[in-house]
Amino acid sequence: MKSIIEELYYGNIDPQSSEFEDNESVQRELQAISENEDRLTENLTGEEKKRFLNYANAWPAYNGDATLGGFITGFRLGARFVLDTFVLPESSPQNYLKDKE
């Protein structure tokens, strides 16, 4: 059996994948976003259309950065749990039992 690091390296674990494809609520929301963007770009002209498209195109970049930040924070939190549980001397089971006696 491969380690989780190997599984991640070989692409068997994809932290960027999501369950959105199977989520009907999310699919409805994405459909509404797409339809409204299409309607707006059809009806807006000139500077208004340019401004709206700049706004619409900025969201994916912002969302990617925010998602990356959340992923990094979650990964660091998980690593701190492991560190606290298995590595730090003050968190060893023996010390915990001594404190409770």
C-alpha positions as CSV (number, residue, x, y, z in Angstrom):
1,M,0.0,0.0,0.0
2,K,1.3,3.4,-0.9
3,S,1.6,6.2,1.6
4,I,-0.8,9.1,1.4
5,I,2.1,11.3,0.1
6,E,2.7,8.8,-2.8
7,E,-1.0,8.7,-3.5
8,L,-1.1,12.5,-3.6
9,Y,2.0,12.6,-5.8
10,Y,0.6,10.1,-8.3
11,G,-2.7,12.0,-8.5
12,N,-4.8,9.3,-6.8
13,I,-5.8,12.0,-4.3
14,D,-7.0,15.2,-5.8
15,P,-7.5,17.9,-3.1
16,Q,-8.7,20.3,-5.8
17,S,-11.6,18.0,-6.9
18,S,-14.9,18.7,-5.5
19,E,-18.3,17.1,-5.1
20,F,-19.9,20.0,-6.9
21,E,-20.7,17.9,-10.0
22,D,-23.1,15.7,-8.0
23,N,-24.6,18.6,-5.9
24,E,-27.9,19.6,-7.5
25,S,-28.1,22.8,-5.5
26,V,-24.7,24.0,-6.6
27,Q,-25.5,23.0,-10.2
28,R,-28.7,25.2,-10.1
29,E,-26.7,28.1,-8.7
30,L,-24.0,27.8,-11.4
31,Q,-26.7,27.6,-14.0
32,A,-28.3,30.8,-12.7
33,I,-24.9,32.6,-12.7
34,S,-24.3,31.5,-16.2
35,E,-27.7,32.5,-17.5
36,N,-27.6,35.9,-15.8
37,E,-24.1,36.6,-17.1
38,D,-25.2,35.7,-20.6
39,R,-28.2,38.0,-20.4
40,L,-26.2,40.9,-19.0
41,T,-23.5,40.6,-21.6
42,E,-26.2,40.6,-24.4
43,N,-27.9,43.6,-23.0
44,L,-25.0,45.8,-21.9
45,T,-23.0,47.9,-24.3
46,G,-19.9,49.9,-24.3
47,E,-18.3,50.9,-21.1
48,E,-21.0,49.2,-19.0
49,K,-20.4,45.9,-20.7
50,K,-16.6,46.2,-20.3
51,R,-16.9,47.0,-16.6
52,F,-19.3,44.1,-16.0
53,L,-16.9,41.7,-17.9
54,N,-14.0,42.9,-15.8
55,Y,-16.0,42.3,-12.7
56,A,-17.1,38.9,-13.8
57,N,-13.6,37.9,-14.8
58,A,-12.1,39.0,-11.5
59,W,-14.2,36.6,-9.5
60,P,-12.5,33.4,-10.6
61,A,-9.0,34.8,-9.8
62,Y,-10.2,36.0,-6.4
63,N,-12.0,32.7,-5.7
64,G,-8.9,30.7,-6.7
65,D,-6.7,32.8,-4.3
66,A,-9.3,32.4,-1.5
67,T,-9.6,28.7,-2.1
68,L,-5.8,28.3,-2.0
69,G,-5.6,30.2,1.2
70,G,-8.3,28.0,2.8
71,F,-6.5,24.8,1.6
72,I,-3.2,26.0,3.0
73,T,-4.8,26.9,6.3
74,G,-6.6,23.5,6.6
75,F,-3.4,21.6,5.7
76,R,-1.5,23.5,8.4
77,L,-4.2,22.9,10.9
78,G,-4.1,19.2,10.2
79,A,-0.3,19.2,10.5
80,R,-0.6,20.9,13.8
81,F,-3.0,18.3,15.1
82,V,-0.4,15.6,14.1
83,L,2.4,17.5,15.7
84,D,0.5,18.1,18.9
85,T,-0.7,14.5,19.0
86,F,2.4,12.6,18.2
87,V,5.5,14.8,18.4
88,L,5.4,17.4,21.1
89,P,6.6,16.1,24.4
90,E,4.0,17.9,26.5
91,S,1.2,16.1,24.5
92,S,2.5,12.6,25.0
93,P,0.0,10.2,26.6
94,Q,2.3,9.6,29.6
95,N,2.3,13.3,30.4
96,Y,-1.5,13.5,30.0
97,L,-2.0,10.6,32.4
98,K,0.5,12.1,35.0
99,D,-1.5,15.4,35.0
100,K,-4.7,13.6,35.7
101,E,-3.5,11.5,38.6
